[in-house]
Amino acid sequence: MSATPDEANTDQIIGEHTRRREADAHAASARPIARLYMTSDLRAATGLTRTHLDFYLREGLITPVARTESGYLLFGDDELATLRQIVAWRQEGLGLREIRDRLHPRQTPADEGPA
């Protein structure tokens, strides 16, 4: 007994869905898992003291990407890179205002383009 057009179409859709799901699973397993850092990891990687790291957090120069159930702050690779850049700029003698401006440039009316 041959399949009706509706049954054949359903089989085709299910087959496509299965292939897509298998491809997604393979892609997910091939993706690198992002590293998360606790504040102690950031201090060890940058040489910053707890006081300096807390100051940069309060000033909004870095922000945690997550928090553990126990309340520990977690940071990603971007935040680590930002902290390393801040340390380099501080060693060059830049102040907090200049660092903030470099990290978060303000748009002026000339930057916005035509209205």
Steps between C-alpha positions, in 0.01 A plus 500: 500500500651833399502812718256777431641840405429630853686205660795545264515871580488426875785248466704758310441766767588259783815391316608860446431585864708202616793596273485860624491390865800269446692782328418739787618243756826453311554877474431544871754235593760663273455846659754589767350552843557855623720528806360672806725664757443581865642820646796309640579372148489854361730628775747218437497559123543878521691559822229732629419521868153432633461872567585597142274233351212605726558863399481416127179306568343792689602742225335279239816435299427127515180317578444138595333276244344271760476421867521159665227370729737587787524860382849491346546730201603338172675671210572400141800531270388848388514632856845348551621666179349831615678478834831425329448805279418714806820385670702587188341846478562562871867407449510759219373759749140536382246609757161352566316756287718429195463125550122530531488712184705241310284212619168681453547775241231762509324581177503863403246651260767487226542123559129430458493602134214662313165513674 
